[in-house]
Amino acid sequence: MMEMLRIILFIFAPVIAYHLCLLLLPSVIDWLYIIYNILLMISLWFAAYFIGEIKKDDI
């Protein structure tokens, strides 16, 4: 259960951070979009890694 919550957190953390930064600093949209895409890709890699770890533990 905690592993699945960790995966969900890895996926949505960049989205939450991006929207909070847009609310606080609306003048830096271009840089935030680039950083958001990088963080989203990293978070998806982490999520895929942890899904693989969960599958290994179930076998």
Backbone atoms as SQL, in Angstrom:
CREATE TABLE atoms (id INTEGER PRIMARY KEY, chain TEXT, resi INTEGER, resn TEXT, atom TEXT, x REAL, y REAL, z REAL);
INSERT INTO atoms VALUES
  (1, 'A', 1, 'MET', 'N', 0.826, -1.196, 0.000),
  (2, 'A', 1, 'MET', 'CA', 0.000, 0.000, 0.000),
  (3, 'A', 1, 'MET', 'C', 0.866, 1.255, 0.000),
  (4, 'A', 2, 'MET', 'N', 1.882, 1.282, 0.879),
  (5, 'A', 2, 'MET', 'CA', 2.753, 2.457, 0.938),
  (6, 'A', 2, 'MET', 'C', 3.569, 2.608, -0.345),
  (7, 'A', 3, 'GLU', 'N', 3.897, 1.487, -0.991),
  (8, 'A', 3, 'GLU', 'CA', 4.650, 1.568, -2.234),
  (9, 'A', 3, 'GLU', 'C', 3.823, 2.247, -3.318),
  (10, 'A', 4, 'MET', 'N', 2.544, 1.919, -3.381),
  (11, 'A', 4, 'MET', 'CA', 1.682, 2.548, -4.382),
  (12, 'A', 4, 'MET', 'C', 1.502, 4.034, -4.096),
  (13, 'A', 5, 'LEU', 'N', 1.414, 4.415, -2.830),
  (14, 'A', 5, 'LEU', 'CA', 1.319, 5.831, -2.488),
  (15, 'A', 5, 'LEU', 'C', 2.593, 6.571, -2.876),
  (16, 'A', 6, 'ARG', 'N', 3.726, 5.924, -2.731),
  (17, 'A', 6, 'ARG', 'CA', 4.992, 6.545, -3.116),
  (18, 'A', 6, 'ARG', 'C', 5.032, 6.759, -4.629),
  (19, 'A', 7, 'ILE', 'N', 4.531, 5.804, -5.384),
  (20, 'A', 7, 'ILE', 'CA', 4.494, 5.949, -6.838),
  (21, 'A', 7, 'ILE', 'C', 3.594, 7.107, -7.236),
  (22, 'A', 8, 'ILE', 'N', 2.432, 7.204, -6.616),
  (23, 'A', 8, 'ILE', 'CA', 1.510, 8.299, -6.918),
  (24, 'A', 8, 'ILE', 'C', 2.132, 9.636, -6.557),
  (25, 'A', 9, 'LEU', 'N', 2.830, 9.694, -5.445),
  (26, 'A', 9, 'LEU', 'CA', 3.492, 10.932, -5.039),
  (27, 'A', 9, 'LEU', 'C', 4.570, 11.329, -6.037),
  (28, 'A', 10, 'PHE', 'N', 5.355, 10.374, -6.519),
  (29, 'A', 10, 'PHE', 'CA', 6.391, 10.692, -7.502),
  (30, 'A', 10, 'PHE', 'C', 5.787, 11.250, -8.780),
  (31, 'A', 11, 'ILE', 'N', 4.628, 10.762, -9.172),
  (32, 'A', 11, 'ILE', 'CA', 4.012, 11.235, -10.409),
  (33, 'A', 11, 'ILE', 'C', 3.438, 12.637, -10.238),
  (34, 'A', 12, 'PHE', 'N', 2.782, 12.911, -9.115),
  (35, 'A', 12, 'PHE', 'CA', 2.081, 14.184, -8.970),
  (36, 'A', 12, 'PHE', 'C', 2.885, 15.284, -8.290),
  (37, 'A', 13, 'ALA', 'N', 4.045, 14.981, -7.732),
  (38, 'A', 13, 'ALA', 'CA', 4.835, 16.021, -7.064),
  (39, 'A', 13, 'ALA', 'C', 5.265, 17.141, -8.013),
  (40, 'A', 14, 'PRO', 'N', 5.769, 16.851, -9.223),
  (41, 'A', 14, 'PRO', 'CA', 6.126, 17.958, -10.115),
  (42, 'A', 14, 'PRO', 'C', 4.927, 18.783, -10.555),
  (43, 'A', 15, 'VAL', 'N', 3.783, 18.141, -10.716),
  (44, 'A', 15, 'VAL', 'CA', 2.578, 18.871, -11.119),
  (45, 'A', 15, 'VAL', 'C', 2.169, 19.851, -10.028),
  (46, 'A', 16, 'ILE', 'N', 2.179, 19.396, -8.789),
  (47, 'A', 16, 'ILE', 'CA', 1.818, 20.261, -7.664),
  (48, 'A', 16, 'ILE', 'C', 2.824, 21.395, -7.518),
  (49, 'A', 17, 'ALA', 'N', 4.113, 21.084, -7.620),
  (50, 'A', 17, 'ALA', 'CA', 5.140, 22.121, -7.502),
  (51, 'A', 17, 'ALA', 'C', 5.027, 23.140, -8.628),
  (52, 'A', 18, 'TYR', 'N', 4.740, 22.690, -9.829),
  (53, 'A', 18, 'TYR', 'CA', 4.603, 23.592, -10.978),
  (54, 'A', 18, 'TYR', 'C', 3.456, 24.574, -10.762),
  (55, 'A', 19, 'HIS', 'N', 2.320, 24.078, -10.335),
  (56, 'A', 19, 'HIS', 'CA', 1.166, 24.956, -10.155),
  (57, 'A', 19, 'HIS', 'C', 1.347, 25.899, -8.970),
  (58, 'A', 20, 'LEU', 'N', 2.002, 25.451, -7.924),
  (59, 'A', 20, 'LEU', 'CA', 2.290, 26.357, -6.809),
  (60, 'A', 20, 'LEU', 'C', 3.239, 27.471, -7.233),
  (61, 'A', 21, 'CYS', 'N', 4.247, 27.136, -8.026),
  (62, 'A', 21, 'CYS', 'CA', 5.177, 28.167, -8.507),
  (63, 'A', 21, 'CYS', 'C', 4.484, 29.138, -9.450),
  (64, 'A', 22, 'LEU', 'N', 3.559, 28.655, -10.262),
  (65, 'A', 22, 'LEU', 'CA', 2.820, 29.560, -11.142),
  (66, 'A', 22, 'LEU', 'C', 1.970, 30.532, -10.341),
  (67, 'A', 23, 'LEU', 'N', 1.411, 30.062, -9.234),
  (68, 'A', 23, 'LEU', 'CA', 0.622, 30.961, -8.391),
  (69, 'A', 23, 'LEU', 'C', 1.502, 32.001, -7.711),
  (70, 'A', 24, 'LEU', 'N', 2.686, 31.590, -7.272),
  (71, 'A', 24, 'LEU', 'CA', 3.561, 32.504, -6.536),
  (72, 'A', 24, 'LEU', 'C', 4.377, 33.407, -7.453),
  (73, 'A', 25, 'LEU', 'N', 4.824, 32.885, -8.589),
  (74, 'A', 25, 'LEU', 'CA', 5.708, 33.633, -9.489),
  (75, 'A', 25, 'LEU', 'C', 5.186, 33.557, -10.927),
  (76, 'A', 26, 'PRO', 'N', 4.152, 34.308, -11.270),
  (77, 'A', 26, 'PRO', 'CA', 3.564, 34.170, -12.611),
  (78, 'A', 26, 'PRO', 'C', 4.439, 34.709, -13.741),
  (79, 'A', 27, 'SER', 'N', 5.510, 35.439, -13.437),
  (80, 'A', 27, 'SER', 'CA', 6.324, 36.040, -14.499),
  (81, 'A', 27, 'SER', 'C', 7.409, 35.111, -15.039),
  (82, 'A', 28, 'VAL', 'N', 7.575, 33.937, -14.492),
  (83, 'A', 28, 'VAL', 'CA', 8.638, 33.027, -14.939),
  (84, 'A', 28, 'VAL', 'C', 8.065, 31.769, -15.585),
  (85, 'A', 29, 'ILE', 'N', 7.049, 31.928, -16.395),
  (86, 'A', 29, 'ILE', 'CA', 6.322, 30.786, -16.948),
  (87, 'A', 29, 'ILE', 'C', 7.206, 29.939, -17.866),
  (88, 'A', 30, 'ASP', 'N', 8.020, 30.567, -18.724),
  (89, 'A', 30, 'ASP', 'CA', 8.821, 29.792, -19.685),
  (90, 'A', 30, 'ASP', 'C', 9.824, 28.881, -18.994),
  (91, 'A', 31, 'TRP', 'N', 10.552, 29.414, -18.026),
  (92, 'A', 31, 'TRP', 'CA', 11.534, 28.599, -17.307),
  (93, 'A', 31, 'TRP', 'C', 10.854, 27.506, -16.499),
  (94, 'A', 32, 'LEU', 'N', 9.720, 27.837, -15.905),
  (95, 'A', 32, 'LEU', 'CA', 9.010, 26.828, -15.118),
  (96, 'A', 32, 'LEU', 'C', 8.527, 25.680, -15.992),
  (97, 'A', 33, 'TYR', 'N', 8.113, 25.987, -17.212),
  (98, 'A', 33, 'TYR', 'CA', 7.629, 24.938, -18.098),
  (99, 'A', 33, 'TYR', 'C', 8.751, 23.959, -18.444),
  (100, 'A', 34, 'ILE', 'N', 9.948, 24.478, -18.691),
  (101, 'A', 34, 'ILE', 'CA', 11.091, 23.609, -18.990),
  (102, 'A', 34, 'ILE', 'C', 11.442, 22.751, -17.775),
  (103, 'A', 35, 'ILE', 'N', 11.517, 23.383, -16.614),
  (104, 'A', 35, 'ILE', 'CA', 11.837, 22.646, -15.387),
  (105, 'A', 35, 'ILE', 'C', 10.752, 21.623, -15.076),
  (106, 'A', 36, 'TYR', 'N', 9.501, 21.995, -15.303),
  (107, 'A', 36, 'TYR', 'CA', 8.383, 21.078, -15.067),
  (108, 'A', 36, 'TYR', 'C', 8.514, 19.828, -15.935),
  (109, 'A', 37, 'ASN', 'N', 8.844, 20.005, -17.206),
  (110, 'A', 37, 'ASN', 'CA', 8.978, 18.844, -18.091),
  (111, 'A', 37, 'ASN', 'C', 10.114, 17.932, -17.653),
  (112, 'A', 38, 'ILE', 'N', 11.216, 18.513, -17.217),
  (113, 'A', 38, 'ILE', 'CA', 12.339, 17.701, -16.733),
  (114, 'A', 38, 'ILE', 'C', 11.941, 16.930, -15.479),
  (115, 'A', 39, 'LEU', 'N', 11.310, 17.609, -14.524),
  (116, 'A', 39, 'LEU', 'CA', 10.898, 16.940, -13.288),
  (117, 'A', 39, 'LEU', 'C', 9.843, 15.870, -13.543),
  (118, 'A', 40, 'LEU', 'N', 8.947, 16.128, -14.486),
  (119, 'A', 40, 'LEU', 'CA', 7.927, 15.134, -14.802),
  (120, 'A', 40, 'LEU', 'C', 8.563, 13.878, -15.390),
  (121, 'A', 41, 'MET', 'N', 9.537, 14.045, -16.260),
  (122, 'A', 41, 'MET', 'CA', 10.211, 12.883, -16.839),
  (123, 'A', 41, 'MET', 'C', 10.949, 12.089, -15.760),
  (124, 'A', 42, 'ILE', 'N', 11.636, 12.780, -14.859),
  (125, 'A', 42, 'ILE', 'CA', 12.346, 12.095, -13.774),
  (126, 'A', 42, 'ILE', 'C', 11.367, 11.362, -12.867),
  (127, 'A', 43, 'SER', 'N', 10.232, 11.996, -12.567),
  (128, 'A', 43, 'SER', 'CA', 9.262, 11.352, -11.681),
  (129, 'A', 43, 'SER', 'C', 8.643, 10.124, -12.332),
  (130, 'A', 44, 'LEU', 'N', 8.427, 10.171, -13.641),
  (131, 'A', 44, 'LEU', 'CA', 7.892, 8.996, -14.318),
  (132, 'A', 44, 'LEU', 'C', 8.908, 7.856, -14.324),
  (133, 'A', 45, 'TRP', 'N', 10.192, 8.181, -14.445),
  (134, 'A', 45, 'TRP', 'CA', 11.230, 7.153, -14.361),
  (135, 'A', 45, 'TRP', 'C', 11.248, 6.523, -12.975),
  (136, 'A', 46, 'PHE', 'N', 11.140, 7.355, -11.927),
  (137, 'A', 46, 'PHE', 'CA', 11.095, 6.819, -10.566),
  (138, 'A', 46, 'PHE', 'C', 9.869, 5.934, -10.370),
  (139, 'A', 47, 'ALA', 'N', 8.728, 6.368, -10.886),
  (140, 'A', 47, 'ALA', 'CA', 7.510, 5.572, -10.742),
  (141, 'A', 47, 'ALA', 'C', 7.662, 4.231, -11.443),
  (142, 'A', 48, 'ALA', 'N', 8.221, 4.230, -12.641),
  (143, 'A', 48, 'ALA', 'CA', 8.427, 2.970, -13.362),
  (144, 'A', 48, 'ALA', 'C', 9.397, 2.070, -12.605),
  (145, 'A', 49, 'TYR', 'N', 10.427, 2.653, -12.012),
  (146, 'A', 49, 'TYR', 'CA', 11.393, 1.870, -11.234),
  (147, 'A', 49, 'TYR', 'C', 10.709, 1.214, -10.039),
  (148, 'A', 50, 'PHE', 'N', 9.886, 1.982, -9.307),
  (149, 'A', 50, 'PHE', 'CA', 9.248, 1.424, -8.126),
  (150, 'A', 50, 'PHE', 'C', 8.162, 0.420, -8.478),
  (151, 'A', 51, 'ILE', 'N', 7.510, 0.583, -9.619),
  (152, 'A', 51, 'ILE', 'CA', 6.559, -0.436, -10.056),
  (153, 'A', 51, 'ILE', 'C', 7.309, -1.738, -10.321),
  (154, 'A', 52, 'GLY', 'N', 8.485, -1.634, -10.938),
  (155, 'A', 52, 'GLY', 'CA', 9.310, -2.827, -11.161),
  (156, 'A', 52, 'GLY', 'C', 9.748, -3.468, -9.864),
  (157, 'A', 53, 'GLU', 'N', 10.084, -2.664, -8.860),
  (158, 'A', 53, 'GLU', 'CA', 10.484, -3.202, -7.556),
  (159, 'A', 53, 'GLU', 'C', 9.316, -3.922, -6.883),
  (160, 'A', 54, 'ILE', 'N', 8.118, -3.382, -7.004),
  (161, 'A', 54, 'ILE', 'CA', 6.947, -4.029, -6.405),
  (162, 'A', 54, 'ILE', 'C', 6.694, -5.364, -7.095),
  (163, 'A', 55, 'LYS', 'N', 6.811, -5.397, -8.424),
  (164, 'A', 55, 'LYS', 'CA', 6.584, -6.642, -9.159),
  (165, 'A', 55, 'LYS', 'C', 7.617, -7.699, -8.768),
  (166, 'A', 56, 'LYS', 'N', 8.873, -7.299, -8.537),
  (167, 'A', 56, 'LYS', 'CA', 9.902, -8.259, -8.125),
  (168, 'A', 56, 'LYS', 'C', 9.595, -8.834, -6.747),
  (169, 'A', 57, 'ASP', 'N', 9.066, -8.000, -5.852),
  (170, 'A', 57, 'ASP', 'CA', 8.754, -8.474, -4.507),
  (171, 'A', 57, 'ASP', 'C', 7.579, -9.440, -4.500),
  (172, 'A', 58, 'ASP', 'N', 6.660, -9.297, -5.464),
  (173, 'A', 58, 'ASP', 'CA', 5.491, -10.167, -5.514),
  (174, 'A', 58, 'ASP', 'C', 5.830, -11.551, -6.048),
  (175, 'A', 59, 'ILE', 'N', 6.897, -11.669, -6.811),
  (176, 'A', 59, 'ILE', 'CA', 7.241, -12.960, -7.436),
  (177, 'A', 59, 'ILE', 'C', 7.794, -13.914, -6.420);
